[in-house]
């Protein structure tokens, strides 16, 4: 409706427009505002983290295939634990399920650019460094119980077996391997010289290499515990340290017994260290890790629920 207010000259002096649009039609200004809506933090970091995970996995798989071939790489699941694959799936899914609509900030853009540059370098460890920075930033800047926070924390923990445990091992490899060799020698009642252990039947020498060390299983135990706690929205408790220590000692014990069996004779070494023996041991360690972590998180969770319920009844 257009209203004319007439002055002394008989011409329109003031025009007031009251124009209504159907619900399906937007004014041009609204369309521009709608199209210029900023990207949410969830979409921004989900894309960057997914890109970093993809490049980090691809470069590592390609390097392994180039070293040992397609068949052996596939048999060893590309030298990546099934626990890591499951953690990546759950972490990405939790971030994608978040309903956060907060726009991307200036600091988010700066962190995103750094992460993108690192993840674009064709070298797996650098890509995982980029993933660490992106997920660490999300953990710091999100609410602890939010889905995006829990997913980012899982992916941050995933970077430890994929990168940081290897970095730490480079600095501590000598004392760790010496300790493994000493324990195995004592179990077999034989002698060792550094990381070399004499077979029980004196037919040769077993060398404890970094690939045989129990160190790699430690980070997988911690990753499993983090995945279960975050997936079930379970708060961290002091008792968790005891449970994690128990699981770590168990899987280290399994690996130590495996090395001790290899140290009996050359024949035992060939049988246990082969593809079949290594595969059986790996899946055994994965199974024990998952079962004990499930048991620990469930028992602690039940105790926590009972204590909360008791407090409510007293109040």
Wavefront OBJ file of the C-alpha trace (Angstrom):
o trace
v 0.000 0.000 0.000
v 1.465 3.402 -1.051
v 0.227 6.392 0.949
v 0.569 9.924 -0.444
v 0.680 12.871 1.942
v -0.248 15.972 -0.072
v 1.255 19.379 0.633
v 0.215 22.792 -0.574
v 1.499 22.168 -4.111
v -0.587 18.987 -4.549
v 2.533 16.813 -5.061
v 3.621 13.823 -2.959
v 5.667 15.040 -0.010
v 6.331 11.729 1.805
v 6.059 8.122 0.649
v 5.740 5.267 3.143
v 5.916 1.794 1.610
v 4.326 -1.207 3.218
v 5.098 -4.060 0.852
v 4.671 -7.660 1.985
v 6.264 -10.630 0.248
v 5.055 -14.229 0.102
v 6.907 -16.670 2.358
v 8.689 -18.242 -0.632
v 10.039 -14.906 -1.876
v 12.947 -13.090 -0.206
v 13.945 -9.456 -0.720
v 17.268 -8.975 -2.491
v 18.958 -7.786 0.686
v 17.924 -10.927 2.578
v 19.227 -13.142 -0.216
v 22.598 -11.428 -0.048
v 22.773 -11.818 3.712
v 21.778 -15.453 3.436
v 24.367 -16.245 0.769
v 27.145 -14.519 2.703
v 26.518 -16.562 5.854
v 29.813 -17.650 7.394
v 30.929 -21.258 7.507
v 30.523 -22.925 10.894
v 33.476 -24.118 12.934
v 32.151 -27.664 12.709
v 32.213 -27.734 8.898
v 35.506 -25.841 8.721
v 37.474 -28.131 11.038
v 35.711 -31.304 9.904
v 36.942 -30.691 6.369
v 40.492 -29.838 7.429
v 40.829 -32.731 9.873
v 39.404 -35.217 7.354
v 41.900 -33.975 4.780
v 44.760 -34.361 7.250
v 43.690 -37.870 8.227
v 43.382 -38.878 4.581
v 46.804 -37.589 3.582
v 48.474 -38.955 6.706
v 47.069 -42.437 6.091
v 47.706 -42.449 2.339
v 51.348 -41.346 2.567
v 52.049 -43.936 5.253
v 50.354 -46.736 3.299
v 52.159 -45.809 0.082
v 55.521 -45.812 1.878
v 54.796 -49.247 3.368
v 53.715 -50.721 0.023
v 56.850 -49.360 -1.596
v 58.930 -51.087 1.087
v 57.293 -54.534 1.440
v 54.771 -54.803 -1.404
v 50.974 -54.935 -1.706
v 50.404 -58.441 -0.382
v 52.421 -58.182 2.824
v 51.099 -54.669 3.461
v 47.500 -55.894 3.185
v 48.199 -58.882 5.460
v 49.522 -56.544 8.161
v 46.527 -54.198 7.666
v 48.960 -51.616 6.296
v 50.797 -51.660 9.627
v 47.952 -49.677 11.211
v 46.120 -51.189 14.166
v 42.407 -51.841 13.835
v 42.043 -49.785 17.017
v 43.326 -46.745 15.110
v 40.880 -47.325 12.223
v 37.929 -47.573 14.620
v 39.083 -44.488 16.553
v 39.284 -42.441 13.338
v 35.757 -43.458 12.335
v 34.256 -42.641 15.753
v 36.158 -39.359 16.074
v 35.092 -38.047 12.662
v 31.515 -39.187 13.250
v 31.297 -37.329 16.586
v 32.581 -34.105 15.043
v 30.128 -34.399 12.150
v 27.225 -35.015 14.565
v 27.829 -31.788 16.503
v 25.085 -29.148 16.141
v 27.400 -26.168 16.700
v 26.615 -23.219 14.405
v 29.307 -20.852 15.681
v 31.023 -19.033 12.793
v 34.716 -19.393 12.080
v 36.844 -16.805 13.903
v 40.115 -15.165 12.966
v 42.166 -17.460 15.198
v 40.326 -20.461 13.745
v 41.353 -19.349 10.278
v 44.987 -18.942 11.339
v 45.086 -22.403 12.932
v 43.304 -23.839 9.894
v 45.860 -22.384 7.481
v 48.749 -23.820 9.515
v 47.067 -27.221 9.676
v 46.275 -27.177 5.961
v 49.868 -26.358 5.018
v 51.256 -29.135 7.210
v 48.733 -31.699 5.972
v 49.592 -30.833 2.355
v 53.240 -31.840 2.758
v 53.690 -35.349 1.278
v 55.212 -36.852 4.415
v 53.032 -38.793 6.858
v 54.584 -37.580 10.162
v 54.146 -33.937 9.140
v 50.526 -34.597 8.166
v 49.883 -36.077 11.605
v 51.503 -33.019 13.154
v 48.891 -30.950 11.309
v 46.121 -33.217 12.629
v 47.515 -32.776 16.149
v 47.373 -28.987 15.858
v 43.828 -28.946 14.429
v 42.357 -31.402 16.934
v 44.255 -29.869 19.842
v 42.814 -26.457 19.001
v 39.286 -27.908 18.952
v 39.823 -29.597 22.312
v 40.951 -26.285 23.830
v 38.165 -24.139 22.334
v 35.093 -26.374 22.758
v 32.896 -27.394 25.681
v 34.091 -30.692 27.231
v 30.767 -32.527 26.833
v 30.156 -31.322 23.282
v 30.225 -33.905 20.522
v 32.880 -31.938 18.611
v 35.117 -31.820 21.698
v 34.854 -35.558 22.298
v 35.532 -36.390 18.657
v 38.535 -34.062 18.539
v 39.925 -35.593 21.734
v 39.700 -39.090 20.211
v 41.502 -37.963 17.052
v 44.114 -36.160 19.135
v 44.740 -39.412 21.007
v 44.953 -41.206 17.640
v 47.952 -39.066 16.717
v 49.954 -40.639 19.552
v 50.309 -44.169 18.095
v 50.579 -42.674 14.608
v 53.253 -40.073 15.439
v 54.179 -39.129 18.987
v 54.910 -42.581 20.399
v 57.400 -43.041 17.560
v 58.997 -39.677 18.322
v 59.313 -40.535 22.016
v 60.670 -43.982 21.177
v 63.506 -42.445 19.154
v 64.771 -40.747 22.292
v 64.111 -43.658 24.665
v 64.672 -46.623 22.328
v 67.977 -47.711 23.853
v 66.830 -48.136 27.480
v 63.492 -49.643 26.365
v 65.112 -52.254 24.110
v 67.765 -53.046 26.740
v 65.026 -53.586 29.326
v 63.122 -55.895 26.950
v 66.266 -57.911 26.242
v 67.168 -58.183 29.931
v 63.686 -59.388 30.933
v 63.550 -61.963 28.133
v 67.026 -63.260 29.010
v 65.999 -63.693 32.646
v 62.836 -65.554 31.650
v 64.859 -67.929 29.460
v 67.667 -68.248 32.015
v 70.177 -67.283 29.356
v 72.461 -64.314 28.803
v 72.246 -61.160 26.727
v 74.730 -58.665 25.375
v 72.927 -55.399 24.913
v 69.841 -56.102 22.791
v 71.186 -59.508 21.667
v 69.931 -62.615 23.467
v 71.497 -66.053 23.099
v 69.086 -68.822 22.163
v 68.525 -71.389 24.892
v 69.951 -74.134 22.677
v 72.950 -71.902 21.795
v 72.118 -72.192 18.072
v 72.157 -68.463 17.471
v 71.326 -65.001 18.753
v 68.001 -63.159 18.951
v 68.096 -59.382 18.494
v 65.344 -57.260 20.031
v 64.510 -54.718 17.322
v 62.262 -51.640 17.634
v 59.471 -53.486 15.790
v 59.446 -56.165 18.508
v 59.335 -53.744 21.408
v 56.361 -53.563 23.743
v 56.319 -49.768 23.557
v 53.896 -49.549 20.606
v 51.156 -51.298 22.580
v 51.208 -48.663 25.341
v 49.800 -45.904 23.119
v 47.120 -48.262 21.758
v 45.921 -49.016 25.293
v 45.607 -45.312 26.081
v 43.830 -44.686 22.762
v 41.318 -47.464 23.443
v 40.569 -46.060 26.881
v 40.045 -42.539 25.508
v 37.738 -43.804 22.735
v 35.524 -45.725 25.154
v 35.349 -42.885 27.685
v 34.522 -40.213 25.107
v 32.073 -42.339 23.142
v 30.060 -43.077 26.295
v 30.487 -39.530 27.717
v 32.313 -40.936 30.693
v 34.311 -38.551 32.873
v 37.943 -39.297 33.672
v 38.527 -40.759 37.156
v 41.617 -41.326 39.256
v 40.952 -45.072 39.247
v 41.435 -45.029 35.471
v 45.193 -44.757 35.982
v 45.207 -48.106 37.770
v 43.117 -49.748 35.075
v 45.316 -48.390 32.289
v 48.418 -49.609 34.115
v 46.848 -53.069 34.466
v 46.024 -53.274 30.762
v 49.477 -51.995 29.775
v 51.214 -54.586 31.974
v 49.023 -57.317 30.485
v 49.768 -56.528 26.835
v 53.464 -55.957 27.610
v 53.478 -59.353 29.293
v 51.969 -61.005 26.205
v 54.594 -59.456 23.953
v 57.388 -60.381 26.359
v 56.248 -64.012 26.431
v 56.198 -63.980 22.623
v 59.800 -62.755 22.493
v 60.809 -65.339 25.098
v 59.292 -68.135 23.006
v 61.231 -66.880 19.976
v 64.419 -67.052 22.036
v 64.195 -70.794 22.670
v 65.661 -71.801 19.321
v 65.963 -70.765 15.723
v 63.063 -73.018 14.810
v 60.814 -71.333 17.371
v 61.924 -67.946 16.055
v 60.979 -68.795 12.453
v 57.557 -70.120 13.484
v 56.551 -67.329 15.853
v 58.148 -64.406 14.030
v 56.560 -65.335 10.693
v 53.418 -63.826 9.187
v 51.035 -66.255 10.890
v 52.644 -65.970 14.319
v 52.858 -62.180 14.170
v 49.237 -61.883 13.027
v 47.976 -64.131 15.826
v 49.912 -62.170 18.434
v 48.702 -58.816 17.097
v 45.049 -59.831 17.168
v 45.476 -61.367 20.614
v 46.859 -58.081 21.946
v 44.022 -56.130 20.299
v 41.413 -58.471 21.788
v 42.873 -58.340 25.298
v 43.198 -54.542 25.107
v 39.586 -54.012 24.037
v 38.108 -56.535 26.504
v 40.003 -55.206 29.517
v 39.295 -51.574 28.623
v 35.594 -52.342 28.165
v 35.559 -54.110 31.511
v 37.391 -51.268 33.233
v 35.309 -48.408 31.831
v 32.064 -50.279 32.464
v 32.887 -51.241 36.062
v 34.064 -47.734 36.916
v 31.007 -46.235 35.241
v 28.640 -48.467 37.210
v 30.367 -47.591 40.494
v 30.153 -43.898 39.654
v 26.429 -44.162 38.855
v 25.771 -45.982 42.136
v 27.635 -43.344 44.133
v 25.706 -40.548 42.418
v 22.441 -42.339 43.099
v 23.340 -42.789 46.767
v 24.132 -39.096 47.098
v 20.771 -38.184 45.583
v 18.930 -40.466 48.010
v 20.732 -38.919 50.991
v 19.878 -35.434 49.772
l 1 2 3 4 5 6 7 8 9 10 11 12 13 14 15 16 17 18 19 20 21 22 23 24 25 26 27 28 29 30 31 32 33 34 35 36 37 38 39 40 41 42 43 44 45 46 47 48 49 50 51 52 53 54 55 56 57 58 59 60 61 62 63 64 65 66 67 68 69 70 71 72 73 74 75 76 77 78 79 80 81 82 83 84 85 86 87 88 89 90 91 92 93 94 95 96 97 98 99 100 101 102 103 104 105 106 107 108 109 110 111 112 113 114 115 116 117 118 119 120 121 122 123 124 125 126 127 128 129 130 131 132 133 134 135 136 137 138 139 140 141 142 143 144 145 146 147 148 149 150 151 152 153 154 155 156 157 158 159 160 161 162 163 164 165 166 167 168 169 170 171 172 173 174 175 176 177 178 179 180 181 182 183 184 185 186 187 188 189 190 191 192 193 194 195 196 197 198 199 200 201 202 203 204 205 206 207 208 209 210 211 212 213 214 215 216 217 218 219 220 221 222 223 224 225 226 227 228 229 230 231 232 233 234 235 236 237 238 239 240 241 242 243 244 245 246 247 248 249 250 251 252 253 254 255 256 257 258 259 260 261 262 263 264 265 266 267 268 269 270 271 272 273 274 275 276 277 278 279 280 281 282 283 284 285 286 287 288 289 290 291 292 293 294 295 296 297 298 299 300 301 302 303 304 305 306 307 308 309 310 311 312 313 314 315
